[in-house]
């Protein structure tokens, strides 16, 4: 299971930080911060850009659900709080790296949604662990 988690982390970093425009030499040149919480989503919905909304909003949740689940399960019945904290910290690291290398917009929205996704994943991990124990 640890190998799957490492592969998942590599894929997550590839799609969020080490994109096609990644250049180790372009540090602190193109980074962008967006500190307004969910402000971009309202105009998106008003303009009927549902696909983009689902991709951004749902994607930020969905990509971190496995993170919460893996962390909860790998820690041997770990804590929800620990999985959420690690999800927050990993998401913060991604946002910081996106700013440093200019490979994405560093957004507070992403931090909140990724952390929520980690919480959902940890809750699912706890639910499956309880069902597994009850089935024994």
Beta strands, then each sheet from edge to edge (+ up, - down):
strand 1: 32-34
strand 2: 105-107
sheet 1: 1+ 2+
end
